[in-house]
C-alpha cells in the first residue's frame, strides 16, 4: 500500500485522509447513479408503451380505411 513507503506519520495521515475523501465521493455518487439508471429505464418503458400504442392505432386507422 502507498502508506508502506513513508515512515512519517503525518504523511500517512494525510494519505489516509485523501483516500477517505475519495471513498466518500464515490459513495455519494453510487446511489445517485442508481436513481438515474432507474429514471432512464422508466422513461424507456413509457416510450416503448407509447410507440406500441401508436403502432396499434395506426393499424386500426389503416384497417378502417380499407373497409
C-alpha positions in Angstrom: 0.0 0.0 0.0 1.1 3.6 -0.5 1.5 4.2 3.2 4.1 1.5 3.4 6.6 3.8 1.6 6.5 6.5 4.2 7.7 6.4 7.8 6.3 9.9 8.6 3.0 9.6 10.5 1.9 13.0 9.2 2.2 11.9 5.6 0.4 8.6 6.3 -2.4 10.5 8.0 -2.8 12.9 5.0 -2.7 10.0 2.6 -5.5 8.2 4.5 -7.5 11.4 4.7 -7.3 11.8 0.9 -8.2 8.1 0.4 -11.2 8.5 2.8 -12.3 11.6 0.9 -12.2 9.8 -2.4 -14.3 6.9 -1.0 -16.8 9.4 0.4 -17.3 10.9 -3.1 -17.6 7.5 -4.6 -20.3 6.5 -2.1 -22.2 9.8 -2.7 -22.2 9.1 -6.5 -23.1 5.5 -6.4 -26.7 5.8 -5.0 -27.3 8.7 -7.4 -26.2 6.6 -10.3 -28.9 4.0 -9.5 -31.5 6.7 -9.3 -30.5 8.0 -12.8 -30.5 4.5 -14.2 -33.9 3.8 -12.8 -35.3 7.0 -14.3 -33.9 6.2 -17.7 -35.4 2.7 -17.5 -38.8 4.2 -16.5 -38.7 6.7 -19.4 -37.7 3.9 -21.8 -40.6 1.7 -20.8 -43.0 4.7 -21.2 -41.6 5.3 -24.7 -42.0 1.7 -25.6 -45.6 1.7 -24.4 -46.4 4.9 -26.4 -44.7 3.5 -29.5 -46.7 0.3 -29.2 -49.9 2.2 -28.7 -49.2 4.5 -31.6 -48.5 1.5 -33.9 -51.8 -0.2 -32.8 -53.7 3.0 -33.5 -52.2 3.4 -37.0 -53.0 -0.2 -37.8 -56.6 0.4 -36.7 -56.9 3.5 -38.8 -55.5 1.7 -41.8 -57.9 -1.2 -41.3 -60.8 1.2 -41.0 -59.9 2.9 -44.3 -59.7 -0.4 -46.1 -63.2 -1.3 -45.1 
